[in-house]
């Protein structure tokens, strides 16, 4: 069992001790970004997700030129993914 403790910081926030088994600790550690504390990681992962519908209409104010630019960018990314997938497929099939 691994115990994580968070010392009092400058803001004098209350601290809690959380017990994690080794597997849970390793999973959390893998999710932790280099610039995050474990508290930051838990908050990021536990924060409620917004439904995709909240983003509907977000790009409604883009100009036609901006939309075409995005289409072109995403099209290029999809094409690159297809080429990469084909190279991997050929590599695995021995061709």
Secondary structure as GFF3:
##gff-version 3
##sequence-region A 1 95
A	DSSP	beta_strand	2	4	.	.	.	ID=ss1
A	DSSP	beta_strand	18	20	.	.	.	ID=ss2
A	DSSP	alpha_helix	22	31	.	.	.	ID=ss3
A	DSSP	alpha_helix	38	46	.	.	.	ID=ss4
A	DSSP	three_ten_helix	52	55	.	.	.	ID=ss5
A	DSSP	alpha_helix	64	93	.	.	.	ID=ss6
###
